[in-house]
Amino acid sequence: MDKVFIQGLEVEGVIGIFQWEREVRQNISVDLEMDFDNKRAAKSDSIDDALNYKKVGKRITSYIENSTFKLVESLAENIAKIILKEFPVSKVKVTLSKPGALRGSKSVGIIIERP
């Protein structure tokens, strides 16, 4: 299966279990890998036949900006559900990272795959 991806989508949102995290917006980095058959789009050369990654990015950005999850696990699961429900993909891999969340590390996060 072909893959359409978005790497390093940076969004500010409320995420975390500590009280201070509930009061500030933090950077959340999102990588998406979506299974999508690109043959039709390649043949027609039309965006109408392609997975419009701009629409995916805007939808996920808006969702994160308006969410208030405590756990990246919950946010990742809901992002996967949105993509599978609203876009014509057969599988999605969601990687969420919180840069600087753990001293001494570049980032921490989660990776999930959903059919």
Summary of the structure (lengths in Angstrom):
residues: 115
radius of gyration: 15.2
end to end distance: 12.6
largest distance: 52.1
contacts: 324
relative contact order: 0.23
helix: 36%
strand: 33%
